[in-house]
Amino acid sequence: MCKTITVIGGDLRQLTLAELLCSDGYEVSIFGFGKDSVSDKYNVLSQLSEIKDSDIIILPMPVTTDTINVNAPLNNEEISLKEVAKYSVGAKLILGGRINKEIYEIFSGIKCIDYYKREELMIKNAVPTAEGAVEIAMGELPVTINKSRCLVVGYGRIGKILSKLLDKLGSDVTVSARKYSDLAWIEVNGYNAVHNSDLSYVVDKFDVIFNTVPALILDEDILKRVNPDCVIIDLASKPGGVDFEKAGDLGLKVIWALSLPGRVAPITSGKIIKDTVVNIIAEEGV
């Protein structure tokens, strides 16, 4: 087992991660969470330079929002990524969520792994994402989810869980997909199936549309046919799957619901990150 882990920046997910790692027997320190992060479970560092003795540095998800500073919404002061790299030269491993090319360059010379790209994290994160999407729909619709006509665009990780959840709640569920194998699974699981290329023929029938595909699916041609009272909830990462400008011009209600796990279930999300981090540590033999 590694000697020390330092968790830098983030929100309640990362504080949950730190506490759970402590419970697993790791020696954990934190930095960049403000004055309300005191706990007898982990050590709170007062200076960034104190991270120099850490074996593993865990950065938040996303690591940064500006490619300059660590994403640390609970901290009063900015934390420079270059300063973190400066004091991390002795670390064996840097872990973070949504690591871009610039971040890899900042930490060149130290092994960096993006835990957001891990399949187990993506699968487990689909659950709070689906629940959060249903919560949004319940708050926006003038009718109940039960008996409502729902379209789920895409049958990937989120699409599978969301369609099942909606079905359990009594919705009339239609799922669209590009692959014919996915359409077969959709039918076998008891949902209405439609190919993405045929969406324009059926899209006017729904009370709510959930998009899970990170590519432009709901374009101007399709949006023109959407029921004006329909609520569109886009769950896809950037660039999303909706032509937001055209939807606005048409007066359609579109909600781009990004990063739902951290917003609706931060403790569960923190546990998911912890399980993923522990898997990476085991695989890397740190």
C-alpha positions as CSV (number, residue, x, y, z in Angstrom):
1,M,0.0,0.0,0.0
2,C,1.2,3.5,-0.8
3,K,2.3,5.7,2.1
4,T,0.5,8.9,1.6
5,I,-2.3,10.3,-0.5
6,T,-3.2,14.0,-0.9
7,V,-6.6,15.1,-2.2
8,I,-6.4,18.7,-3.7
9,G,-9.5,20.7,-4.5
10,G,-13.0,19.8,-5.6
11,D,-16.3,19.6,-3.7
12,L,-18.2,17.3,-1.4
13,R,-17.3,14.4,-3.7
14,Q,-13.6,14.8,-3.0
15,L,-14.1,15.2,0.7
16,T,-16.1,12.0,0.7
17,L,-13.3,10.4,-1.3
18,A,-10.8,11.5,1.3
19,E,-12.9,10.1,4.2
20,L,-13.5,6.8,2.5
21,L,-9.8,6.4,1.7
22,C,-9.0,7.0,5.4
23,S,-11.5,4.3,6.3
24,D,-9.7,1.9,3.9
25,G,-6.5,2.5,5.9
26,Y,-4.7,5.0,3.7
27,E,-2.9,8.0,5.2
28,V,-4.7,10.9,3.7
29,S,-4.2,14.7,3.6
30,I,-6.3,17.3,1.9
31,F,-5.7,20.8,0.6
32,G,-7.9,23.4,-1.0
33,F,-11.3,23.0,0.7
34,G,-11.5,26.1,2.9
35,K,-12.1,26.4,6.6
36,D,-15.1,24.0,6.8
37,S,-13.2,20.9,5.8
38,V,-11.8,20.0,9.2
39,S,-12.1,16.3,10.2
40,D,-10.3,14.0,12.5
41,K,-10.1,11.4,9.8
42,Y,-7.6,13.2,7.5
43,N,-4.9,15.7,7.8
44,V,-5.6,19.3,6.6
45,L,-2.5,20.9,5.0
46,S,-2.0,24.6,5.5
47,Q,0.6,25.1,2.7
48,L,0.7,23.6,-0.8
49,S,4.4,22.9,-0.4
50,E,3.4,20.2,2.2
51,I,2.2,17.9,-0.7
52,K,5.9,17.2,-1.6
53,D,6.0,14.0,0.5
54,S,2.8,12.5,-1.1
55,D,3.0,9.3,-3.1
56,I,-0.3,10.0,-4.8
57,I,-1.9,13.3,-5.7
58,I,-5.7,13.2,-6.4
59,L,-7.1,16.1,-8.3
60,P,-10.9,16.8,-8.7
61,M,-13.3,16.2,-11.5
62,P,-13.0,18.2,-13.5
63,V,-9.3,19.0,-12.6
64,T,-9.7,22.5,-13.9
65,T,-12.2,24.9,-15.5
66,D,-9.6,27.3,-16.9
67,T,-6.4,25.1,-17.5
68,I,-4.6,27.4,-15.0
69,N,-5.9,26.7,-11.6
70,V,-7.3,23.6,-9.8
71,N,-11.0,23.4,-9.7
72,A,-11.5,24.3,-6.0
73,P,-14.9,25.8,-5.4
74,L,-14.8,25.5,-1.6
75,N,-11.4,27.3,-1.4
76,N,-11.1,31.1,-1.0
77,E,-7.8,31.2,-2.9
78,E,-6.7,30.0,-6.3
79,I,-4.5,26.9,-6.5
80,S,-2.1,27.0,-9.5
81,L,-1.7,23.8,-11.4
82,K,1.9,24.7,-12.1
83,E,2.5,25.1,-8.4
84,V,0.9,21.7,-7.7
85,A,3.2,20.2,-10.4
86,K,6.2,21.9,-8.8
87,Y,5.7,20.3,-5.5
88,S,4.5,16.9,-6.9
89,V,7.8,16.0,-8.6
90,G,8.3,13.2,-6.0
91,A,4.9,11.7,-6.5
92,K,4.4,8.3,-8.1
93,L,1.0,9.0,-9.5
94,I,-1.3,11.9,-10.3
95,L,-5.0,11.1,-10.6
96,G,-7.7,13.5,-11.9
97,G,-11.0,13.7,-13.7
98,R,-11.2,15.0,-17.3
99,I,-7.5,15.6,-17.8
100,N,-6.8,17.5,-21.0
101,K,-3.6,17.8,-23.1
102,E,-2.5,20.9,-21.3
103,I,-2.7,19.3,-17.9
104,Y,-0.7,16.3,-19.1
105,E,2.0,18.7,-20.3
106,I,2.0,20.6,-16.9
107,F,2.6,17.3,-15.1
108,S,5.0,15.9,-17.7
109,G,7.4,13.5,-16.0
110,I,4.8,12.2,-13.6
111,K,2.4,9.4,-14.5
112,C,-1.1,10.9,-14.8
113,I,-4.3,8.8,-15.1
114,D,-7.7,10.2,-15.9
115,Y,-10.2,8.4,-13.6
116,Y,-13.1,9.9,-15.4
117,K,-12.3,7.7,-18.4
118,R,-12.5,4.5,-16.4
119,E,-15.4,2.3,-17.6
120,E,-16.5,1.3,-14.0
121,L,-16.8,4.9,-13.0
122,M,-18.8,5.8,-16.1
123,I,-21.2,2.8,-15.6
124,K,-21.8,3.6,-11.9
125,N,-22.1,7.4,-12.6
126,A,-25.0,6.6,-15.0
127,V,-27.2,5.8,-12.0
128,P,-27.1,9.3,-10.3
129,T,-27.2,10.9,-13.8
130,A,-30.5,9.0,-14.6
131,E,-32.0,9.8,-11.3
132,G,-31.1,13.5,-11.6
133,A,-32.6,13.6,-15.1
134,V,-35.9,12.2,-13.8
135,E,-35.8,14.7,-10.9
136,I,-35.5,17.5,-13.4
137,A,-38.3,16.1,-15.5
138,M,-40.6,15.8,-12.5
139,G,-39.9,19.5,-11.6
140,E,-40.5,20.7,-15.1
141,L,-43.5,18.7,-16.4
142,P,-47.1,19.7,-15.7
143,V,-47.9,15.9,-15.7
144,T,-46.6,13.0,-13.8
145,I,-43.8,10.8,-15.0
146,N,-46.1,7.9,-14.7
147,K,-48.1,7.6,-17.9
148,S,-46.0,10.3,-19.6
149,R,-44.6,9.7,-23.1
150,C,-40.8,9.7,-22.8
151,L,-38.1,9.6,-25.5
152,V,-34.6,8.5,-24.6
153,V,-32.1,9.3,-27.4
154,G,-29.2,6.9,-27.3
155,Y,-28.9,3.4,-25.7
156,G,-25.4,3.7,-24.1
157,R,-24.7,3.5,-20.3
158,I,-27.0,6.3,-19.3
159,G,-29.7,5.4,-21.9
160,K,-29.9,1.8,-20.6
161,I,-30.3,2.9,-16.9
162,L,-32.6,5.9,-17.6
163,S,-35.0,3.9,-19.8
164,K,-35.3,1.2,-17.2
165,L,-35.9,3.7,-14.5
166,L,-38.6,5.5,-16.5
167,D,-40.2,2.2,-17.3
168,K,-40.3,1.3,-13.6
169,L,-42.0,4.6,-12.9
170,G,-44.8,3.7,-15.4
171,S,-43.7,5.9,-18.3
172,D,-44.5,5.0,-22.0
173,V,-40.8,4.7,-23.0
174,T,-39.4,5.0,-26.5
175,V,-35.7,4.7,-27.1
176,S,-33.8,5.7,-30.2
177,A,-30.4,4.3,-31.3
178,R,-28.1,4.2,-34.3
179,K,-27.1,0.6,-34.2
180,Y,-29.5,-2.1,-35.1
181,S,-28.2,-4.4,-32.4
182,D,-29.1,-1.7,-29.9
183,L,-32.6,-1.5,-31.4
184,A,-33.0,-5.2,-30.9
185,W,-32.0,-4.9,-27.2
186,I,-34.4,-2.0,-26.8
187,E,-37.3,-4.1,-28.2
188,V,-36.3,-7.2,-26.1
189,N,-36.4,-5.1,-23.0
190,G,-39.9,-4.0,-23.7
191,Y,-39.5,-0.4,-24.9
192,N,-40.6,1.2,-28.2
193,A,-37.6,1.3,-30.6
194,V,-36.9,3.9,-33.3
195,H,-33.8,4.4,-35.4
196,N,-32.2,7.8,-35.0
197,S,-32.8,8.5,-38.7
198,D,-36.5,8.2,-38.2
199,L,-36.8,10.5,-35.2
200,S,-38.4,13.3,-37.2
201,Y,-41.5,11.0,-37.8
202,V,-42.2,10.4,-34.2
203,V,-40.7,13.3,-32.2
204,D,-44.0,15.2,-31.9
205,K,-45.5,12.6,-29.7
206,F,-43.5,13.1,-26.5
207,D,-43.9,15.0,-23.2
208,V,-40.2,14.9,-22.4
209,I,-37.1,14.0,-24.5
210,F,-33.8,13.0,-22.8
211,N,-30.7,13.1,-25.0
212,T,-27.7,11.1,-24.0
213,V,-25.7,11.3,-27.2
214,P,-22.8,13.8,-27.3
215,A,-23.3,14.7,-31.0
216,L,-25.9,16.8,-32.8
217,I,-29.0,14.6,-33.0
218,L,-31.8,17.1,-32.3
219,D,-31.1,19.4,-35.2
220,E,-33.3,22.2,-36.6
221,D,-35.3,19.8,-38.8
222,I,-36.2,17.6,-35.8
223,L,-36.8,20.4,-33.4
224,K,-39.3,22.0,-35.7
225,R,-41.5,18.9,-35.2
226,V,-41.2,18.7,-31.4
227,N,-44.3,19.3,-29.4
228,P,-44.1,22.9,-28.2
229,D,-45.0,21.8,-24.6
230,C,-42.3,19.1,-24.6
231,V,-39.3,19.5,-22.2
232,I,-35.9,18.6,-23.6
233,I,-33.2,17.5,-21.2
234,D,-29.8,17.1,-22.6
235,L,-27.5,14.8,-20.5
236,A,-24.7,14.7,-23.0
237,S,-21.3,16.2,-22.4
238,K,-20.0,19.0,-24.6
239,P,-21.0,19.8,-27.3
240,G,-24.3,18.3,-26.4
241,G,-26.8,16.8,-28.7
242,V,-29.2,19.7,-29.2
243,D,-29.1,22.7,-31.5
244,F,-29.6,25.1,-28.5
245,E,-29.8,28.2,-30.7
246,K,-32.6,26.8,-32.9
247,A,-34.4,25.4,-29.9
248,G,-34.4,28.9,-28.4
249,D,-35.7,30.4,-31.6
250,L,-38.5,27.9,-31.7
251,G,-39.4,28.7,-28.0
252,L,-38.6,25.2,-26.8
253,K,-37.6,24.5,-23.3
254,V,-34.2,22.9,-23.2
255,I,-32.2,22.1,-20.1
256,W,-28.6,21.1,-20.5
257,A,-28.0,19.1,-17.3
258,L,-24.2,18.6,-17.0
259,S,-22.4,17.0,-14.2
260,L,-25.5,15.6,-12.5
261,P,-23.7,13.0,-10.2
262,G,-21.8,15.7,-8.3
263,R,-25.0,17.9,-8.1
264,V,-27.7,15.4,-7.1
265,A,-25.7,12.7,-5.3
266,P,-22.2,14.0,-4.3
267,I,-21.7,11.4,-1.6
268,T,-22.6,8.5,-3.9
269,S,-20.4,10.1,-6.6
270,G,-17.5,10.4,-4.1
271,K,-17.8,6.7,-3.3
272,I,-17.8,5.9,-7.0
273,I,-14.6,7.9,-7.4
274,K,-13.0,6.2,-4.4
275,D,-13.7,2.7,-5.7
276,T,-12.2,3.7,-9.1
277,V,-9.1,5.3,-7.5
278,V,-8.5,2.1,-5.4
279,N,-8.8,0.0,-8.5
280,I,-6.2,2.2,-10.3
281,I,-3.8,2.1,-7.3
282,A,-4.1,-1.7,-7.2
283,E,-3.4,-2.0,-11.0
284,E,-0.5,0.4,-10.8
285,G,1.1,-1.4,-7.8
286,V,1.8,2.0,-6.1
